């Protein structure tokens, strides 16, 4: 009898062990799925732009005739792919970057600038074809913020879009989204998209987008970028890519040299003192070609 019981005990124990393993595997799979879905849905949860905390500037500069929608460049240097809007330190850097740009516009415009989950600098270290999801997360915030502004704040006022680097790319995307909206295009003064290429391919896709050809143009994209002569490509300008640019000193799109005296100077940040230092004629002989600017 004992031998019979012992013989039956072996298979039952094996079945029990297998059952435990199966249950553990199911638990692990469930945890992984839950964690990934939690991350996915929390990352894709819309940012609420009815809340003041999600705006760096909101209607600053009352009594001005036009509005500015200003988009911050890349400031997130953390080990992450998109900026966290609960990271107060990075938000302080974000505001500091905007403060360095606002002086160009603040005397003439009422200013709006949303905090957004911008792509972190780490993203630009990836292969270019891997950037998409992180830039899409950034743009969803920008699009939602601008939609809120248009519906609740614009009230038919003329508008300027402006940004540098990643902010410039977000401006170009925003313009593409609204490029067939005649009412919006009639209100658009200009898009200052500095430090990011406006390509001919992009204009071919969105024919209502126009590159600036002179200083009096309205409703156009003002874009330029410059590198040292020996630079053949950057992560912004892959080899062979063409950008449509205008010389910001003489407002020409050919190879006319701009004398350094046309440059009124530059304001460079002194990080240690949190101040600006003005430099006279910081860049000279800037020459940028439209349609021929190769990187």
C-alpha positions as CSV (number, residue, x, y, z in Angstrom):
1,X,0.0,0.0,0.0
2,X,2.8,2.4,0.9
3,X,4.5,1.8,-2.3
4,X,1.3,2.4,-4.2
5,X,0.8,5.8,-2.4
6,X,4.3,6.8,-3.0
7,X,3.9,6.0,-6.7
8,X,0.9,8.2,-6.9
9,X,2.5,11.0,-5.0
10,X,5.3,11.6,-7.6
11,X,3.0,12.6,-10.5
12,X,0.8,14.8,-8.3
13,X,3.8,16.7,-7.0
14,X,5.0,17.2,-10.6
15,X,1.5,18.6,-11.6
16,X,1.5,20.9,-8.6
17,X,4.9,22.2,-9.5
18,X,3.9,22.8,-13.0
19,X,0.8,24.6,-11.8
20,X,2.8,26.9,-9.6
21,X,5.2,27.7,-12.5
22,X,2.2,28.5,-14.8
23,X,0.7,30.7,-12.2
24,X,4.0,32.5,-11.7
25,X,4.4,33.0,-15.5
26,X,0.9,34.4,-15.7
27,X,1.6,36.8,-12.8
28,X,4.8,38.0,-14.5
29,X,3.1,38.6,-17.8
30,X,0.3,40.4,-16.1
31,X,2.7,42.7,-14.2
32,X,4.7,43.5,-17.4
33,X,1.5,44.2,-19.4
34,X,0.1,46.4,-16.6
35,X,3.4,48.3,-16.2
36,X,3.7,48.9,-19.9
37,X,0.1,50.0,-20.3
38,X,0.3,52.2,-17.3
39,X,3.4,53.9,-18.7
40,X,1.8,54.1,-22.1
41,X,-1.5,55.7,-20.9
42,X,0.2,58.0,-18.4
43,X,2.6,59.2,-21.1
44,X,-0.3,59.8,-23.6
45,X,-2.6,61.3,-21.0
46,X,-3.5,64.8,-22.4
47,X,-1.9,67.8,-20.7
48,X,-4.6,70.0,-19.2
49,X,-4.0,73.5,-20.6
50,X,-6.9,74.9,-18.6
51,X,-4.5,74.9,-15.7
52,X,-2.2,77.9,-15.2
53,X,0.6,75.6,-14.0
54,X,1.0,74.3,-17.5
55,X,1.8,77.7,-19.0
56,X,5.1,79.5,-18.7
57,X,3.5,82.7,-20.1
58,X,-0.2,83.2,-20.4
59,X,-1.4,86.6,-21.7
60,X,1.7,88.5,-20.6
61,X,1.8,92.0,-22.1
62,X,-1.7,93.5,-22.0
63,X,-2.6,96.2,-24.5
64,X,-0.5,94.9,-27.4
65,X,-1.9,94.6,-30.9
66,X,-0.7,91.1,-31.7
67,X,-0.1,87.8,-29.9
68,X,3.0,85.6,-29.7
69,X,2.9,81.9,-29.3
70,X,6.5,81.0,-28.2
71,X,7.8,77.4,-28.1
72,X,10.8,76.6,-26.0
73,X,13.9,74.9,-27.4
74,X,15.4,71.7,-25.9
75,X,16.4,72.2,-22.3
76,X,15.8,68.7,-20.9
77,X,19.3,67.1,-20.4
78,X,18.0,64.3,-18.1
79,X,18.3,60.6,-18.7
80,X,14.8,60.4,-20.1
81,X,13.0,60.7,-23.5
82,X,10.4,63.3,-22.8
83,X,10.4,66.0,-20.2
84,X,8.3,65.5,-17.1
85,X,6.0,68.4,-16.3
86,X,6.4,67.7,-12.6
87,X,10.2,68.3,-12.8
88,X,10.5,71.8,-11.3
89,X,14.2,72.1,-11.9
90,X,13.9,71.4,-15.6
91,X,10.8,73.7,-15.8
92,X,13.0,76.5,-14.3
93,X,15.5,75.9,-17.1
94,X,12.6,75.9,-19.6
95,X,11.5,79.3,-18.3
96,X,15.0,80.6,-18.4
97,X,15.4,79.7,-22.0
98,X,12.1,81.5,-22.9
99,X,13.3,84.5,-21.0
100,X,16.3,84.7,-23.2
101,X,14.1,84.9,-26.3
102,X,11.2,87.1,-25.2
103,X,13.0,90.4,-25.5
104,X,12.8,90.1,-29.3
105,X,9.0,90.2,-29.1
106,X,7.7,91.5,-25.8
107,X,7.5,95.2,-26.7
108,X,5.0,94.4,-29.5
109,X,3.1,91.3,-28.4
110,X,1.0,89.6,-25.8
111,X,2.8,86.4,-25.0
112,X,1.8,82.8,-24.6
113,X,4.2,79.9,-24.0
114,X,3.1,76.4,-22.8
115,X,5.1,74.0,-20.8
116,X,5.2,70.8,-22.9
117,X,6.7,67.3,-22.7
118,X,9.5,68.1,-25.1
119,X,11.8,65.5,-26.5
120,X,14.9,65.3,-24.2
121,X,18.3,65.8,-25.6
122,X,18.8,62.0,-25.2
123,X,16.4,61.5,-28.1
124,X,18.7,63.2,-30.5
125,X,21.4,60.7,-29.7
126,X,19.2,57.9,-31.2
127,X,19.0,57.0,-34.8
128,X,16.9,59.5,-36.6
129,X,14.2,57.0,-37.5
130,X,13.7,56.5,-33.7
131,X,12.8,60.1,-32.9
132,X,9.2,59.9,-34.0
133,X,7.3,58.8,-30.9
134,X,9.0,61.2,-28.6
135,X,8.5,64.2,-30.9
136,X,4.9,63.1,-31.4
137,X,4.4,63.3,-27.6
138,X,5.9,66.8,-27.6
139,X,3.7,67.9,-30.5
140,X,0.5,66.6,-29.0
141,X,1.0,69.0,-26.1
142,X,1.9,71.9,-28.4
143,X,-1.2,71.2,-30.5
144,X,-3.5,71.0,-27.5
145,X,-2.1,74.1,-26.0
146,X,-2.5,76.1,-29.2
147,X,-6.0,74.8,-29.7
148,X,-6.9,76.0,-26.2
149,X,-5.3,79.4,-27.0
150,X,-7.1,79.7,-30.3
151,X,-10.5,78.9,-28.8
152,X,-10.2,80.9,-25.6
153,X,-7.7,83.7,-26.1
154,X,-7.0,84.7,-29.7
155,X,-10.3,86.4,-30.5
156,X,-9.3,87.3,-34.0
157,X,-6.0,88.9,-33.1
158,X,-2.9,88.8,-35.4
159,X,-0.4,86.1,-34.3
160,X,3.3,85.3,-34.5
161,X,4.6,81.7,-34.0
162,X,8.2,81.6,-32.8
163,X,10.7,79.0,-31.7
164,X,14.3,77.9,-31.7
165,X,15.6,74.4,-32.4
166,X,13.0,71.9,-31.2
167,X,10.7,74.9,-30.7
168,X,11.2,75.8,-34.4
169,X,10.3,72.3,-35.5
170,X,7.1,72.4,-33.3
171,X,6.2,75.8,-35.0
172,X,6.6,74.3,-38.5
173,X,4.4,71.3,-37.5
174,X,1.8,73.7,-36.1
175,X,1.8,75.7,-39.3
176,X,1.3,72.5,-41.3
177,X,-1.7,71.6,-39.2
178,X,-3.3,75.0,-39.7
179,X,-2.1,75.7,-43.2
180,X,-5.4,75.1,-44.9
181,X,-7.3,77.2,-42.3
182,X,-7.9,80.4,-44.3
183,X,-9.0,82.4,-41.2
184,X,-5.8,81.4,-39.3
185,X,-3.5,82.1,-42.3
186,X,-5.1,85.6,-42.7
187,X,-4.2,86.4,-39.1
188,X,-0.6,85.0,-39.3
189,X,2.1,87.7,-39.3
190,X,5.0,85.3,-39.6
191,X,6.6,82.1,-38.2
192,X,10.1,82.6,-36.8
193,X,11.5,79.0,-37.0
194,X,15.2,79.5,-36.2
195,X,17.7,76.7,-36.1
196,X,15.6,74.0,-37.7
197,X,15.3,73.4,-41.5
198,X,12.3,74.3,-43.6
199,X,12.8,71.9,-46.5
200,X,11.4,72.0,-50.1
201,X,9.9,68.6,-49.5
202,X,7.9,70.0,-46.7
203,X,6.6,72.9,-48.8
204,X,5.7,70.5,-51.5
205,X,3.6,68.6,-49.0
206,X,2.0,71.8,-47.6
207,X,1.8,74.2,-50.5
208,X,0.2,77.0,-48.4
209,X,3.5,77.2,-46.4
210,X,5.8,79.9,-47.9
211,X,9.4,80.7,-47.1
212,X,10.3,84.3,-46.6
213,X,11.8,86.1,-49.6
214,X,12.0,89.6,-48.2
215,X,11.6,91.7,-45.0
216,X,8.1,92.8,-45.8
217,X,6.6,89.4,-46.4
218,X,3.6,88.3,-44.3
219,X,2.4,84.9,-43.4
220,X,5.7,83.3,-44.2
221,X,8.4,81.2,-42.4
222,X,11.5,83.0,-41.5
223,X,14.2,80.3,-41.1
224,X,18.0,80.3,-41.0
225,X,20.8,78.2,-39.6
226,X,24.5,78.5,-40.0
227,X,27.5,76.3,-39.3
228,X,31.3,76.7,-39.7
229,X,32.5,76.2,-43.3
230,X,34.1,72.8,-42.6
231,X,30.8,71.3,-41.2
232,X,29.3,69.0,-43.8
233,X,26.4,67.7,-41.7
234,X,24.7,67.8,-38.3
235,X,22.0,65.8,-36.6
236,X,19.6,68.6,-37.7
237,X,21.0,68.7,-41.3
238,X,21.8,65.3,-42.6
239,X,24.2,65.2,-45.6
240,X,22.5,66.4,-48.7
241,X,19.4,68.0,-47.1
242,X,18.4,71.4,-48.4
243,X,16.9,74.1,-46.2
244,X,15.1,77.2,-47.4
245,X,16.6,80.1,-45.5
246,X,16.9,83.9,-45.5
247,X,19.8,86.0,-44.4
248,X,18.6,87.7,-41.2
249,X,21.0,90.7,-41.7
250,X,20.2,91.8,-45.3
251,X,16.9,89.8,-45.9
252,X,18.2,88.3,-49.1
253,X,18.0,84.7,-50.2
254,X,21.0,84.7,-52.6
255,X,24.7,84.7,-51.9
256,X,25.0,88.5,-51.2
257,X,27.4,89.0,-48.4
258,X,26.0,90.9,-45.4
259,X,28.5,93.3,-43.8
260,X,29.1,92.9,-40.1
261,X,27.9,96.4,-39.5
262,X,24.4,95.2,-40.2
263,X,24.6,93.1,-37.1
264,X,23.3,95.1,-34.1
265,X,24.9,92.6,-31.7
266,X,24.0,89.6,-29.7
267,X,23.0,89.0,-26.1
268,X,24.9,86.1,-24.6
269,X,23.8,84.5,-21.3
270,X,26.2,84.7,-18.4
271,X,24.9,81.6,-16.5
272,X,26.8,82.2,-13.3
273,X,25.2,85.7,-12.8
274,X,21.9,84.8,-14.6
275,X,22.4,87.9,-16.8
276,X,23.0,88.9,-20.4
277,X,26.1,90.4,-22.0
278,X,25.7,92.3,-25.2
279,X,28.3,91.6,-27.9
280,X,28.7,94.0,-30.9
281,X,28.9,92.5,-34.4
282,X,29.1,88.9,-33.0
283,X,28.7,87.4,-36.5
284,X,29.9,88.9,-39.8
285,X,29.5,88.1,-43.4
286,X,26.6,85.8,-42.9
287,X,25.5,84.4,-46.3
288,X,22.7,81.8,-46.6
289,X,21.3,80.5,-49.8
290,X,17.7,79.6,-50.4
291,X,17.4,76.2,-52.0
292,X,21.1,75.7,-52.2
293,X,22.0,75.5,-48.5
294,X,23.5,72.0,-48.3
295,X,24.3,70.1,-45.2
